[in-house]
Amino acid sequence: MSDALSDARDLPPGPAKVAELDAVVAAADRAGDVRLGFEARLDLVDACLDAAEPARVLGLFAWCRAAADREPLLFSDTELALLRYYHLWAVGTFRASPGVGRAEAEALLDDLERRFREDQRPLFAIHRMRAEIADHLGDLPAARAWLARCTAELPEAGDSEWFSDGQPGDAGFCPSCYPADQAFLHSAWGDWQAAVDAAEPVLRAGASCPEQPERALAAVMIPYLHLGRVDEAVTAHLRSYRGHRLDRSSFPLLADHLRFCALAGLAGRGVDLLATHLGDLDDPYDELSAMRFAAAGTLVCRRATAEGLGDRRVHRPAHGERPAADLTVRELGTVLAAVAATLATRFDARNGTDHQSRLVGDWLAELPVVAGGPIRLDELDDTPLGPLTLEAIIEVLDARGDHYSVDEDGLVGGRWPGAYIQFERLGERREILQVRVVAERRLPATRLVEAYEFCNAWNHDKLMPKVYVHDGGEGLLLLAGEVTTDLEHGATTGQLASLVNAAIATGTTFAAAVADLP
């Protein structure tokens, strides 16, 4: 069964991976193997989040939490620390999906607070979760109060209670990301200057978190507009969108980019963005991001129609039994409005409020903050988008001065400090860039459990690469990782260079961490 779990871990994100992990969980339960059931369920939590099935996370986590409470000696300190992080994730699914019960999520958060108090741990992460839940329910006074408590109790940036230094922590968010979260809340409440004040320190500091500064820039682009800082708003949009357009995990932020275009008097550009990402709505990150995307897309369509672009056609890809179609902007707006309203109604029915429906209505009634001509997009990357080619990869590596080889199948590989790294194009049209890294150091097979613990900790502390253990035979374990990016819509040279640089930097960091193991 351990081999089956290892094979399932190697599968790409999606329904097939969820199904294989479900099978491992079922087999572990039949065999009474609690440890394997625990490991498989934590992997299944990750897989369900990747496959847009957040409603399953609470049940999976509850089983793991109960198992750890019953038999704590079965699990390492690292695993128990990670379980606190999963606890926060599980609570977070309440906002992501209307399929997660309100009472269950609130009870889970109360339980986490109890555990933190018993362990005498700081409660700022709990306060943040309560602020976000109150905001989601429309209780603005409570949301403001909880956010103020969270901010007042934050530790220093280097404190071990942050979850950002590669070691298991308790907060579930890092000091570079929290200001962006804070800014998004202030922006949602119309507190434009407070949003900017929260995020700008991160922008000045040049944060090292992989999500920054793009996420912080996305948080301030609309506040900048309302404050009349138009040039800074445009720059924030352009810089952040270049990173977000290629990253599936950034789908929740696309609504902010669409809404920015509508409010900035750039409805035509908003339609361009909508056409680029419309197919993503059929496989969204979660239902909350789908609702926000549909609402912002509706606003773009309405503004574009008001500007005389209502008859422009946008291609909507086929999905399931639905055939592909070329819809007018006016027709697409009607479709997206129905999607947004349906999801908002589902959230409100679960929440017992009407806040999400009112929020969607407020968005659809927004008018441009800046109209027409004053905004220029001259800072757009003038390098044309191009397909992912072998030549493009080689061009980036040559510009870096790296040494590499290319085999007859177009697989690019080379040695970097502590690691062997490969670049491969996958997919029907070879539009997917996969960068694989294998640490030079091998571990003896007798250290399999330790290797799994190391990889689990890495995957929950770090954004990339996604790492795993592979039995290389002859009694040795390979520790490897991969970074996979879908470039279906192409990439500029600069964008491809950023992806390659990030993959090599994080891959060699991973290899160094393996080398430092006892």
Secondary structure per residue as TSV (DSSP state, phi and psi in degrees):
chain	resnum	aa	ss	phi	psi
A	1	M	-	360.0	-30.1
A	2	S	H	-63.0	-37.8
A	3	D	H	-64.1	-39.0
A	4	A	H	-64.6	-37.8
A	5	L	H	-66.7	-42.2
A	6	S	H	-61.6	-42.5
A	7	D	H	-63.9	-40.8
A	8	A	H	-64.9	-38.2
A	9	R	H	-61.6	-30.6
A	10	D	T	-77.4	-12.1
A	11	L	S	-73.1	150.2
A	12	P	-	-69.3	158.0
A	13	P	S	-57.8	144.2
A	14	G	S	145.3	-178.7
A	15	P	H	-58.9	-35.2
A	16	A	H	-63.8	-40.4
A	17	K	H	-66.2	-42.2
A	18	V	H	-59.0	-44.3
A	19	A	H	-63.5	-42.9
A	20	E	H	-65.8	-41.3
A	21	L	H	-67.4	-36.1
A	22	D	H	-58.5	-40.8
A	23	A	H	-65.6	-39.3
A	24	V	H	-65.3	-42.5
A	25	V	H	-59.1	-46.5
A	26	A	H	-61.7	-42.4
A	27	A	H	-66.0	-41.1
A	28	A	H	-63.0	-40.5
A	29	D	H	-66.7	-39.9
A	30	R	H	-62.9	-35.6
A	31	A	H	-85.4	-5.8
A	32	G	T	69.3	25.2
A	33	D	-	-90.3	94.2
A	34	V	H	-66.2	-42.9
A	35	R	H	-62.1	-45.8
A	36	L	H	-65.3	-39.6
A	37	G	H	-61.5	-37.0
A	38	F	H	-65.5	-51.4
A	39	E	H	-61.7	-43.9
A	40	A	H	-65.8	-37.2
A	41	R	H	-68.8	-38.5
A	42	L	H	-64.3	-39.8
A	43	D	H	-63.6	-35.7
A	44	L	H	-69.4	-33.2
A	45	V	H	-58.6	-49.2
A	46	D	H	-58.0	-45.2
A	47	A	H	-65.8	-39.0
A	48	C	H	-66.6	-38.2
A	49	L	H	-65.9	-40.5
A	50	D	H	-66.5	-31.4
A	51	A	T	-95.6	15.6
A	52	A	T	59.3	44.3
A	53	E	-	-124.1	54.9
A	54	P	G	-65.2	-21.9
A	55	A	G	-64.5	-18.3
A	56	R	G	-84.2	-15.0
A	57	V	H	-65.0	-40.4
A	58	L	H	-59.1	-45.4
A	59	G	H	-64.8	-41.4
A	60	L	H	-64.3	-44.8
A	61	F	H	-65.3	-42.3
A	62	A	H	-57.6	-38.7
A	63	W	H	-63.3	-45.6
A	64	C	H	-64.9	-41.6
A	65	R	H	-63.4	-43.0
A	66	A	H	-65.2	-40.5
A	67	A	H	-62.9	-42.6
A	68	A	H	-67.3	-34.5
A	69	D	H	-69.1	-37.6
A	70	R	H	-72.3	-43.7
A	71	E	-	-133.1	67.6
A	72	P	G	-61.8	-26.6
A	73	L	G	-71.4	-12.5
A	74	L	G	-72.2	-16.4
A	75	F	S	-121.7	147.7
A	76	S	-	-77.8	165.4
A	77	D	H	-60.9	-35.6
A	78	T	H	-62.3	-45.2
A	79	E	H	-65.1	-40.0
A	80	L	H	-67.4	-35.9
A	81	A	H	-66.9	-41.1
A	82	L	H	-63.5	-31.3
A	83	L	H	-63.6	-32.4
A	84	R	H	-65.2	-37.8
A	85	Y	H	-65.7	-44.0
A	86	Y	H	-62.1	-31.7
A	87	H	H	-60.6	-44.9
A	88	L	H	-64.3	-41.4
A	89	W	H	-58.3	-45.4
A	90	A	H	-61.0	-42.5
A	91	V	H	-63.6	-38.0
A	92	G	H	-63.0	-22.1
A	93	T	H	-68.6	-14.6
A	94	F	H	-59.4	-44.6
A	95	R	H	-74.3	-26.2
A	96	A	H	-76.3	-32.2
A	97	S	-	-141.6	134.5
A	98	P	T	-71.7	-7.3
A	99	G	T	-78.8	-6.9
A	100	V	S	-94.3	123.6
A	101	G	-	-67.2	140.7
A	102	R	H	-65.9	-46.5
A	103	A	H	-62.4	-41.4
A	104	E	H	-63.7	-43.4
A	105	A	H	-66.8	-42.2
A	106	E	H	-66.3	-37.7
A	107	A	H	-65.6	-38.0
A	108	L	H	-65.1	-40.3
A	109	L	H	-67.8	-39.9
A	110	D	H	-60.4	-40.5
A	111	D	H	-64.9	-39.6
A	112	L	H	-65.5	-41.1
A	113	E	H	-61.8	-40.9
A	114	R	H	-59.4	-44.1
A	115	R	H	-66.0	-40.3
A	116	F	H	-63.4	-42.5
A	117	R	H	-64.5	-42.6
A	118	E	H	-61.7	-35.6
A	119	D	T	-88.9	2.9
A	120	Q	T	56.2	44.9
A	121	R	-	-100.0	151.4
A	122	P	-	-63.9	151.8
A	123	L	-	-106.3	13.2
A	124	F	H	-62.7	-32.9
A	125	A	H	-65.9	-37.9
A	126	I	H	-63.8	-44.7
A	127	H	H	-61.7	-39.6
A	128	R	H	-62.2	-43.7
A	129	M	H	-62.8	-40.2
A	130	R	H	-66.1	-36.2
A	131	A	H	-63.5	-44.1
A	132	E	H	-68.9	-37.8
A	133	I	H	-66.9	-43.8
A	134	A	H	-61.4	-40.8
A	135	D	H	-62.0	-43.3
A	136	H	H	-62.3	-35.3
A	137	L	H	-82.2	-11.4
A	138	G	T	90.3	13.8
A	139	D	-	-92.3	81.4
A	140	L	H	-63.4	-44.8
A	141	P	H	-57.6	-42.6
A	142	A	H	-66.5	-40.8
A	143	A	H	-60.6	-44.9
A	144	R	H	-62.7	-42.0
A	145	A	H	-64.9	-43.7
A	146	W	H	-67.4	-38.7
A	147	L	H	-64.3	-39.7
A	148	A	H	-63.1	-40.9
A	149	R	H	-64.6	-42.1
A	150	C	H	-60.0	-50.2
A	151	T	H	-62.0	-38.3
A	152	A	H	-68.0	-26.2
A	153	E	T	-104.2	9.1
A	154	L	-	-64.0	138.7
A	155	P	-	-78.4	174.0
A	156	E	-	-65.0	157.7
A	157	A	T	-56.6	-34.6
A	158	G	T	-90.6	4.4
A	159	D	-	-65.8	143.6
A	160	S	T	-67.9	-14.1
A	161	E	T	-73.4	-17.4
A	162	W	S	-72.0	151.3
A	163	F	S	-102.8	69.8
A	164	S	-	-146.5	-2.2
A	165	D	S	-109.5	17.4
A	166	G	S	84.5	0.7
A	167	Q	S	-114.6	149.9
A	168	P	-	-59.8	127.7
A	169	G	-	-122.6	-162.9
A	170	D	S	-125.2	-16.3
A	171	A	S	-79.3	-38.2
A	172	G	S	83.6	6.9
A	173	F	S	-154.2	159.9
A	174	C	-	-107.3	163.3
A	175	P	T	-66.8	-18.1
A	176	S	T	-84.5	-25.8
A	177	C	T	-90.0	-31.6
A	178	Y	H	-58.2	-43.6
A	179	P	H	-58.3	-35.1
A	180	A	H	-67.2	-42.2
A	181	D	H	-58.1	-44.2
A	182	Q	H	-61.7	-42.4
A	183	A	H	-65.0	-40.5
A	184	F	H	-61.4	-40.4
A	185	L	H	-65.1	-47.1
A	186	H	H	-61.0	-38.7
A	187	S	H	-64.6	-40.9
A	188	A	H	-61.7	-28.3
A	189	W	T	-92.2	1.8
A	190	G	T	77.7	14.5
A	191	D	-	-89.9	76.4
A	192	W	H	-64.1	-46.6
A	193	Q	H	-67.3	-37.2
A	194	A	H	-63.9	-36.4
A	195	A	H	-63.2	-45.8
A	196	V	H	-65.3	-43.0
A	197	D	H	-61.1	-34.4
A	198	A	H	-71.4	-40.6
A	199	A	H	-89.3	-29.4
A	200	E	H	-62.1	-31.6
A	201	P	H	-59.4	-35.5
A	202	V	H	-66.5	-40.7
A	203	L	H	-66.2	-36.3
A	204	R	H	-73.7	-32.0
A	205	A	H	-80.1	-15.7
A	206	G	T	64.4	58.1
A	207	A	-	-56.8	147.1
A	208	S	-	-90.5	-8.4
A	209	C	S	-62.2	138.1
A	210	P	T	-60.6	-23.0
A	211	E	T	-84.0	-9.3
A	212	Q	T	-111.7	151.5
A	213	P	T	-88.5	3.0
A	214	E	H	-58.2	-41.6
A	215	R	H	-67.6	-41.9
A	216	A	H	-64.5	-37.5
A	217	L	H	-64.0	-40.5
A	218	A	H	-63.2	-32.4
A	219	A	H	-71.1	-25.2
A	220	V	H	-106.0	-6.3
A	221	M	H	-65.3	-40.1
A	222	I	H	-73.7	-42.9
A	223	P	H	-57.0	-40.3
A	224	Y	H	-57.2	-42.4
A	225	L	H	-58.4	-49.2
A	226	H	H	-66.6	-25.0
A	227	L	T	-88.8	1.9
A	228	G	T	79.9	9.7
A	229	R	-	-92.1	66.8
A	230	V	H	-65.8	-45.5
A	231	D	H	-60.9	-40.7
A	232	E	H	-67.8	-34.7
A	233	A	H	-63.4	-45.3
A	234	V	H	-62.4	-45.8
A	235	T	H	-61.0	-41.9
A	236	A	H	-62.3	-42.6
A	237	H	H	-63.8	-48.9
A	238	L	H	-64.0	-46.3
A	239	R	H	-65.4	-42.9
A	240	S	H	-74.4	-37.8
A	241	Y	H	-65.8	-33.1
A	242	R	H	-58.2	-35.4
A	243	G	H	-81.5	-36.6
A	244	H	H	-76.7	-28.5
A	245	R	T	-66.6	-22.2
A	246	L	T	-102.4	-0.4
A	247	D	-	-118.8	113.9
A	248	R	G	-59.9	-35.9
A	249	S	G	-66.5	-12.8
A	250	S	G	-90.5	6.1
A	251	F	H	-52.4	-40.1
A	252	P	H	-58.8	-21.8
A	253	L	H	-88.6	-10.8
A	254	L	H	-63.9	-31.5
A	255	A	H	-59.7	-38.1
A	256	D	H	-66.8	-37.1
A	257	H	H	-68.6	-41.1
A	258	L	H	-62.7	-45.4
A	259	R	H	-64.8	-38.6
A	260	F	H	-57.0	-46.9
A	261	C	H	-59.7	-42.2
A	262	A	H	-64.7	-42.9
A	263	L	H	-76.2	-22.9
A	264	A	T	-88.7	4.9
A	265	G	T	73.5	25.3
A	266	L	-	-116.5	48.9
A	267	A	H	-60.3	-35.0
A	268	G	H	-61.3	-44.7
A	269	R	H	-64.6	-37.0
A	270	G	H	-59.6	-39.4
A	271	V	H	-64.9	-38.7
A	272	D	H	-59.3	-45.9
A	273	L	H	-65.1	-41.0
A	274	L	H	-61.7	-42.8
A	275	A	H	-63.5	-37.2
A	276	T	H	-64.9	-38.9
A	277	H	H	-109.9	5.1
A	278	L	G	-58.8	-39.2
A	279	G	G	-62.8	-25.4
A	280	D	G	-65.6	-23.1
A	281	L	G	-66.3	-23.2
A	282	D	G	-77.1	-16.7
A	283	D	S	-137.0	64.9
A	284	P	-	-75.0	166.9
A	285	Y	S	-65.9	-41.2
A	286	D	-	-165.8	176.6
A	287	E	H	-72.3	-30.1
A	288	L	H	-65.9	-45.7
A	289	S	H	-67.0	-31.9
A	290	A	H	-65.9	-42.0
A	291	M	H	-63.0	-44.8
A	292	R	H	-66.3	-41.3
A	293	F	H	-61.2	-46.1
A	294	A	H	-64.5	-40.2
A	295	A	H	-66.2	-45.9
A	296	A	H	-66.0	-37.5
A	297	G	H	-63.8	-38.2
A	298	T	H	-61.9	-44.0
A	299	L	H	-59.8	-44.1
A	300	V	H	-58.7	-45.9
A	301	C	H	-63.1	-39.9
A	302	R	H	-68.1	-40.8
A	303	R	H	-67.5	-40.0
A	304	A	H	-64.1	-40.5
A	305	T	H	-62.9	-41.0
A	306	A	H	-64.2	-25.5
A	307	E	T	-94.0	11.7
A	308	G	T	88.1	15.0
A	309	L	-	-105.7	16.0
A	310	G	T	-64.2	-24.7
A	311	D	T	-93.4	-3.0
A	312	R	-	-63.1	141.6
A	313	R	E	-102.4	141.9
A	314	V	E	-124.3	131.8
A	315	H	E	-79.5	127.6
A	316	R	E	-108.7	114.8
A	317	P	-	-63.6	156.8
A	318	A	-	-65.7	150.3
A	319	H	B	-152.1	122.2
A	320	G	T	59.1	-127.2
A	321	E	T	-87.3	-3.1
A	322	R	B	-82.4	123.0
A	323	P	-	-74.4	160.4
A	324	A	-	-64.9	153.3
A	325	A	E	-154.6	151.4
A	326	D	E	-105.5	105.2
A	327	L	E	-98.5	146.9
A	328	T	E	-71.6	158.5
A	329	V	H	-58.0	-38.3
A	330	R	H	-62.9	-44.8
A	331	E	H	-66.2	-41.4
A	332	L	H	-62.9	-37.6
A	333	G	H	-60.3	-38.5
A	334	T	H	-65.2	-42.5
A	335	V	H	-62.6	-48.0
A	336	L	H	-67.2	-35.6
A	337	A	H	-60.9	-39.4
A	338	A	H	-66.7	-40.3
A	339	V	H	-61.9	-48.2
A	340	A	H	-61.4	-44.3
A	341	A	H	-65.3	-40.6
A	342	T	H	-63.3	-46.8
A	343	L	H	-67.2	-40.0
A	344	A	H	-60.9	-40.6
A	345	T	H	-63.3	-39.9
A	346	R	H	-64.7	-43.4
A	347	F	H	-62.3	-45.5
A	348	D	H	-64.5	-37.2
A	349	A	H	-62.9	-40.2
A	350	R	H	-70.1	-41.4
A	351	N	H	-76.6	-24.2
A	352	G	T	76.5	25.2
A	353	T	S	-136.5	-179.7
A	354	D	S	-119.1	20.0
A	355	H	H	-64.2	-44.2
A	356	Q	H	-66.8	-37.5
A	357	S	H	-65.5	-40.3
A	358	R	H	-67.0	-37.0
A	359	L	H	-63.5	-44.6
A	360	V	H	-60.6	-44.2
A	361	G	H	-60.6	-39.8
A	362	D	H	-63.7	-42.4
A	363	W	H	-60.9	-44.1
A	364	L	H	-69.1	-17.8
A	365	A	T	-93.2	-1.0
A	366	E	-	-69.4	146.0
A	367	L	-	-114.6	157.1
A	368	P	-	-57.2	138.6
A	369	V	S	-80.0	-35.9
A	370	V	S	-126.0	129.4
A	371	A	-	-105.3	132.1
A	372	G	S	64.0	-127.6
A	373	G	T	-62.5	-31.4
A	374	P	T	-56.8	-29.6
A	375	I	-	-85.4	130.5
A	376	R	-	-116.2	146.4
A	377	L	-	-113.2	36.8
A	378	D	T	-64.7	-20.8
A	379	E	T	-82.0	1.1
A	380	L	S	-59.0	140.7
A	381	D	-	-58.3	115.3
A	382	D	-	-85.2	2.1
A	383	T	S	-74.5	124.6
A	384	P	-	-67.2	149.3
A	385	L	-	-65.7	140.3
A	386	G	B	-137.6	160.9
A	387	P	-	-69.9	160.3
A	388	L	-	-74.5	114.6
A	389	T	-	-125.7	160.3
A	390	L	H	-60.5	-40.7
A	391	E	H	-61.7	-37.8
A	392	A	H	-66.2	-40.0
A	393	I	H	-64.1	-45.6
A	394	I	H	-62.3	-39.7
A	395	E	H	-59.2	-42.0
A	396	V	H	-65.9	-45.0
A	397	L	H	-66.2	-38.5
A	398	D	H	-62.9	-41.1
A	399	A	H	-64.0	-30.1
A	400	R	H	-78.1	-18.9
A	401	G	T	81.4	23.5
A	402	D	-	-80.7	156.9
A	403	H	-	-103.8	136.4
A	404	Y	-	-158.8	171.5
A	405	S	E	-132.0	159.7
A	406	V	E	-128.6	124.0
A	407	D	-	-88.2	-179.9
A	408	E	T	-66.5	-18.9
A	409	D	T	-92.5	4.6
A	410	G	-	83.3	16.3
A	411	L	-	-85.1	122.9
A	412	V	E	-98.4	129.9
A	413	G	E	-145.9	154.9
A	414	G	E	-168.9	174.3
A	415	R	E	-105.7	130.4
A	416	W	E	-119.8	169.4
A	417	P	T	-51.4	113.5
A	418	G	T	78.8	3.5
A	419	A	E	-151.4	155.5
A	420	Y	E	-108.3	128.4
A	421	I	E	-124.0	135.4
A	422	Q	E	-120.6	146.4
A	423	F	E	-120.4	122.8
A	424	E	E	-134.9	144.9
A	425	R	E	-100.7	124.6
A	426	L	E	-118.3	176.7
A	427	G	S	95.3	164.8
A	428	E	T	-59.1	-35.9
A	429	R	T	-109.1	14.0
A	430	R	S	56.3	41.8
A	431	E	-	-97.7	-1.2
A	432	I	E	-105.9	125.2
A	433	L	E	-93.8	120.3
A	434	Q	E	-117.9	123.3
A	435	V	E	-108.8	119.5
A	436	R	E	-110.3	137.1
A	437	V	E	-124.1	134.9
A	438	V	E	-123.2	120.4
A	439	A	E	-66.3	139.8
A	440	E	S	-65.9	-35.2
A	441	R	-	-72.9	135.0
A	442	R	-	-106.4	151.3
A	443	L	E	-112.7	147.1
A	444	P	E	-66.0	149.1
A	445	A	G	-60.1	-22.8
A	446	T	G	-67.2	-12.4
A	447	R	G	-103.2	27.8
A	448	L	H	-59.1	-46.6
A	449	V	H	-61.8	-42.8
A	450	E	H	-63.1	-39.1
A	451	A	H	-64.1	-41.6
A	452	Y	H	-63.2	-42.1
A	453	E	H	-61.6	-42.6
A	454	F	H	-61.0	-46.5
A	455	C	H	-66.5	-41.1
A	456	N	H	-60.2	-43.7
A	457	A	H	-63.8	-43.1
A	458	W	H	-60.5	-46.7
A	459	N	H	-64.5	-23.0
A	460	H	H	-100.6	-11.0
A	461	D	H	-97.6	-27.4
A	462	K	-	-120.4	147.0
A	463	L	S	-76.5	-35.2
A	464	M	S	-155.2	158.1
A	465	P	-	-75.0	164.9
A	466	K	E	-80.2	118.7
A	467	V	E	-112.3	160.0
A	468	Y	E	-157.6	169.9
A	469	V	E	-107.1	136.0
A	470	H	E	-129.1	130.2
A	471	D	E	-78.6	107.2
A	472	G	E	-82.7	3.7
A	473	G	E	81.1	171.9
A	474	E	T	57.5	28.9
A	475	G	T	74.2	18.0
A	476	L	E	-122.4	147.1
A	477	L	E	-108.6	134.7
A	478	L	E	-97.1	134.3
A	479	L	E	-107.2	118.2
A	480	A	E	-132.8	167.2
A	481	G	E	-152.9	169.4
A	482	E	E	-150.9	152.2
A	483	V	E	-127.4	118.6
A	484	T	E	-119.1	129.2
A	485	T	E	-132.4	126.3
A	486	D	E	-83.5	115.3
A	487	L	-	-109.9	42.1
A	488	E	T	-53.8	-37.4
A	489	H	T	-91.4	6.2
A	490	G	-	87.5	-179.8
A	491	A	B	-156.6	150.1
A	492	T	-	-77.6	167.1
A	493	T	H	-59.8	-40.6
A	494	G	H	-63.9	-41.2
A	495	Q	H	-65.3	-43.3
A	496	L	H	-64.1	-39.6
A	497	A	H	-61.7	-40.0
A	498	S	H	-63.2	-41.6
A	499	L	H	-64.4	-45.3
A	500	V	H	-65.1	-44.8
A	501	N	H	-59.7	-43.9
A	502	A	H	-65.4	-41.1
A	503	A	H	-65.2	-42.5
A	504	I	H	-68.5	-43.3
A	505	A	H	-62.9	-47.6
A	506	T	H	-73.0	-31.8
A	507	G	H	-65.9	-42.9
A	508	T	H	-71.4	-30.4
A	509	T	H	-64.5	-42.1
A	510	F	H	-60.9	-46.6
A	511	A	H	-61.1	-38.2
A	512	A	H	-65.8	-37.3
A	513	A	H	-65.6	-38.5
A	514	V	H	-64.0	-43.2
A	515	A	H	-62.4	-28.9
A	516	D	T	-83.5	-6.5
A	517	L	-	-61.2	146.9
A	518	P	-	-58.4	360.0
